[in-house]
Amino acid sequence: MVYAVTPCSAHDAANVNLVGLLLLLLPLPAHAFDTPADMGPPRVYLCARAAQAPVIDGVLDDAAWRDVAWTEPFTDIEGARRPAPAFATTAAMRWDEQYFYFAFRLEEPHLQASCRQRDSYIYQLDNDIEIFMDPDGSNHLYAELELNALNTAWDLLLIRPYRDGGPAVHAWDIAGLRTAVHLDGTLNDPSDQDRGWTVEVAMPWDVLGQMAGRAAPPADGDIWRVNFSRVQWDFLPDPAGGYTKARDPETGRPLPEHNWVWSPQSLIAMHMPENWGEVMFVTEDQPHDRTAPFRASKEHRAIALSRQLMRVYYAQRQRHETHGAYTADLTALELTYPELAYPQLAYPELEMSNLQLVAGTDFFRATLPTPVGVLTVDEQGRLTRTPLRKD
């Protein structure tokens, strides 16, 4: 069974007025801050140009997907310290001049979906697959798309991560979005055993380019931060038909969902773009060594160094919660995390001695000159970098 949609137009709520946008951009109170553990380097993927565009029908039989490299199987969002997912999930990506393409394979013995209204809070009710992307690696102004097995979509734009006050712009639509789902089994029927579902997505570059802050389609060798999440609930047959969430016998509340991701986050929190995977766009695939282009990439090194700079952000946020102010004294931050080096990619650890730190009660800015440009991070977790050096 296939569920497909044609390009979607923005709904009426997309007419957000200027006053509303200004209110969205105002700082909001931060919640208790959890510091992620060192997960090591994020996963990487070499996204090759498609010679022929796939047909977006949910059936992954096109040439674009037959000869593509699939990602590693998804892992628990907290990483290896948690049990491996019960069902396999993998993803693949391609691109051409019009679209950024995604494909997903999800093993699933009990196909379930209930949300049919566009922009429903799908993950709260249904199993789903989710795409996150931060094209310029700033941690700000990034996109999210959720899909369930009915091919219902929820797309939204994040001004900032929720940890930094958000907010999410739910009225944002990916105009021209094309998605399709193919079911290998029967939906909402507990009487049989299903095999899974596959998903295809095509996102138009002209829309992504409006929030990317850089070229779209990307230039050869450009890297975007991308991650995928599969939300999986424990469902039981419902006597009234279909499925119902399994519940804790003591509290009566639904059991917490499972979160399975491509690149682990260390916390149950997808909105940490600095821990997302890296997708490099190339015109020609390199099937014999898909990590070689990353080893040669200045942008890849800049991303690695930016993740080290985020250590300062984490420590500053914790200090502000404890002392009510940020600090310009690096030693007062008591940084104890291991260096986020990339040993398998032959990148050395970064010396922090050149770090410049300015701060006040409610602001800070950390600046770090590096061999690949000047990197900065501020109290809202926004990362910036000067144009990469060509030498």
Long-range contacts (C-beta under 8 A, 24 or more apart in sequence): 1-182, 1-183, 1-186, 1-187, 2-57, 2-58, 2-59, 2-180, 2-181, 2-182, 2-183, 3-58, 3-149, 3-150, 3-151, 3-180, 3-181, 3-182, 3-183, 4-56, 4-57, 4-58, 4-151, 4-179, 4-180, 4-181, 5-151, 5-153, 5-177, 5-178, 5-179, 5-180, 6-178, 7-175, 7-176, 7-177, 7-178, 8-118, 8-153, 8-173, 8-174, 8-175, 8-176, 8-177, 9-173, 9-175, 10-171, 10-173, 10-175, 11-118, 11-119, 11-171, 11-173, 13-170, 13-171, 14-171, 14-172, 14-173, 15-171, 16-169, 16-171, 24-159, 24-167, 24-169, 25-159, 27-165, 27-380, 28-165, 28-166, 28-167, 29-165, 30-163, 30-164, 30-165, 30-317, 31-162, 31-163, 32-321, 33-163, 33-314, 33-317, 33-318, 33-321, 34-267, 34-269, 35-314, 35-317, 35-318, 36-265, 36-266, 36-267, 36-269, 36-272, 36-275, 36-314, 37-79, 37-266, 37-267, 38-266, 38-337, 38-338, 38-340, 39-79, 39-264, 39-265, 39-266, 39-275, 40-340, 41-304, 41-340, 41-342, 41-344, 41-345, 42-263, 42-275, 42-276, 42-277, 42-278, 42-307, 43-71, 43-72, 43-262, 43-263, 43-277, 43-278, 44-277, 44-278, 44-279, 44-280, 44-290, 44-291, 44-294, 44-300, 45-69, 45-71, 45-93, 45-226, 45-277, 45-278, 45-279, 45-280, 45-290, 46-280, 46-282, 46-285, 46-286, 46-290, 46-293, 46-294, 47-93, 47-94, 47-95, 47-279, 47-280, 47-281, 47-282, 48-94, 48-95, 48-282, 48-283, 48-284, 48-285, 49-94, 49-95, 49-96, 49-281, 49-282, 49-283, 49-284, 50-94, 50-95, 50-96, 50-101, 53-96, 53-98, 53-99, 53-101, 53-202, 54-94, 54-101, 54-103, 54-200, 54-202, 56-178, 56-179, 56-180, 56-200, 56-201, 56-202, 57-180, 57-182, 57-200, 58-151, 58-180, 58-181, 58-182, 58-198, 58-199, 58-200, 59-182, 59-198, 60-103, 60-105, 60-182, 60-198, 60-200, 64-94, 64-101, 65-92, 65-94, 65-103, 68-92, 68-93, 68-94, 68-103, 69-285, 69-287, 69-290, 70-105, 71-228, 71-262, 72-262, 74-228, 74-230, 74-260, 74-261, 74-262, 75-260, 75-261, 75-262, 75-264, 76-258, 76-259, 76-260, 76-261, 76-264, 77-229, 77-259, 77-260, 77-261, 77-264, 77-265, 77-267, 77-268, 77-269, 77-270, 78-264, 78-265, 78-266, 78-267, 78-268, 79-264, 79-265, 79-266, 80-264, 85-230, 85-232, 85-258, 85-260, 86-232, 86-258, 87-196, 87-232, 89-129, 89-228, 89-230, 89-260, 91-228, 91-262, 93-226, 93-279, 95-217, 95-218, 95-281, 96-217, 97-205, 97-217, 98-202, 98-204, 98-205, 99-178, 99-202, 99-203, 99-204, 99-205, 100-202, 100-203, 100-205, 100-208, 100-217, 101-200, 101-201, 101-202, 102-131, 102-199, 102-200, 102-201, 102-202, 102-203, 103-198, 103-199, 103-200, 103-201, 104-129, 104-198, 104-199, 104-228, 105-196, 105-198, 106-196, 106-197, 106-198, 106-199, 106-230, 107-195, 107-196, 108-185, 108-194, 108-195, 108-196, 108-197, 109-193, 109-194, 109-195, 110-190, 110-193, 110-194, 110-235, 110-243, 111-149, 111-183, 111-185, 111-186, 111-187, 111-188, 111-189, 111-194, 111-196, 111-197, 112-149, 112-187, 112-188, 112-233, 112-235, 112-242, 112-243, 113-148, 113-149, 113-150, 113-152, 113-187, 113-188, 114-148, 114-150, 114-188, 114-242, 115-148, 115-150, 115-152, 116-150, 116-152, 117-152, 118-152, 118-153, 118-154, 119-153, 119-154, 119-155, 119-156, 119-170, 120-152, 120-154, 121-154, 122-146, 122-147, 122-148, 122-152, 122-154, 123-231, 123-257, 126-231, 126-233, 127-230, 127-231, 127-232, 127-233, 127-235, 128-230, 128-231, 129-199, 129-228, 129-229, 129-230, 130-228, 130-229, 130-230, 130-231, 130-270, 131-201, 131-226, 131-228, 132-226, 132-227, 132-228, 132-229, 132-270, 132-273, 132-276, 133-208, 133-224, 133-225, 133-226, 134-224, 134-225, 134-226, 134-273, 134-276, 135-208, 135-211, 135-212, 135-213, 135-214, 135-216, 135-218, 135-224, 135-225, 136-212, 136-213, 136-214, 137-223, 137-224, 137-225, 137-273, 137-303, 137-306, 137-383, 137-385, 138-213, 138-382, 138-383, 138-384, 139-273, 139-274, 139-381, 139-382, 139-383, 140-380, 140-381, 140-382, 141-211, 141-213, 142-211, 142-225, 142-273, 143-172, 143-174, 143-208, 143-211, 144-168, 145-174, 145-177, 145-201, 145-203, 147-179, 147-181, 147-199, 147-201, 149-181, 149-183, 149-187, 149-197, 150-181, 150-187, 151-179, 151-180, 151-181, 153-177, 153-179, 157-211, 158-271, 160-380, 160-381, 160-382, 161-271, 161-272, 161-273, 161-381, 162-271, 163-269, 163-271, 163-272, 163-317, 163-381, 164-380, 164-381, 165-380, 174-203, 174-204, 174-207, 174-208, 175-204, 175-207, 176-204, 176-206, 176-207, 177-201, 177-202, 177-203, 177-204, 177-207, 178-202, 188-241, 188-242, 188-243, 189-242, 190-236, 190-237, 190-238, 190-242, 190-243, 217-281, 218-281, 219-281, 220-281, 220-282, 220-283, 221-280, 221-281, 221-282, 221-293, 221-297, 221-299, 222-280, 222-281, 222-299, 223-278, 223-279, 223-280, 223-281, 223-297, 223-299, 223-300, 223-303, 224-278, 224-279, 224-281, 225-273, 225-274, 225-276, 225-277, 225-278, 225-279, 225-303, 226-276, 226-277, 226-278, 226-279, 227-261, 227-262, 227-263, 227-265, 227-270, 227-273, 227-275, 227-276, 227-277, 228-261, 228-262, 229-259, 229-260, 229-261, 229-262, 229-270, 230-258, 230-259, 230-260, 230-261, 231-257, 231-258, 231-259, 232-257, 232-258, 232-259, 232-260, 233-257, 233-258, 234-258, 274-306, 274-307, 274-310, 274-381, 274-383, 275-307, 278-303, 291-344, 291-345, 294-345, 295-345, 295-346, 298-372, 298-388, 298-389, 299-372, 299-388, 300-345, 301-347, 301-371, 301-372, 302-370, 302-372, 302-373, 302-375, 302-385, 302-388, 304-340, 304-341, 304-342, 304-345, 304-347, 305-350, 305-368, 305-370, 305-372, 305-375, 306-375, 306-377, 306-383, 306-385, 307-340, 308-339, 308-340, 308-350, 308-352, 309-366, 309-368, 309-375, 309-376, 309-377, 309-383, 310-377, 310-381, 310-383, 311-335, 311-337, 311-340, 312-355, 312-357, 312-366, 312-377, 313-366, 313-377, 313-379, 313-381, 316-359, 316-364, 316-366, 316-379, 317-379, 320-362, 320-379, 324-361, 325-359, 325-360, 325-361, 325-362, 326-359, 326-360, 326-361, 326-362, 326-363, 326-364, 326-379, 327-357, 327-359, 327-364, 328-357, 328-358, 328-359, 328-364, 329-357, 330-355, 330-357
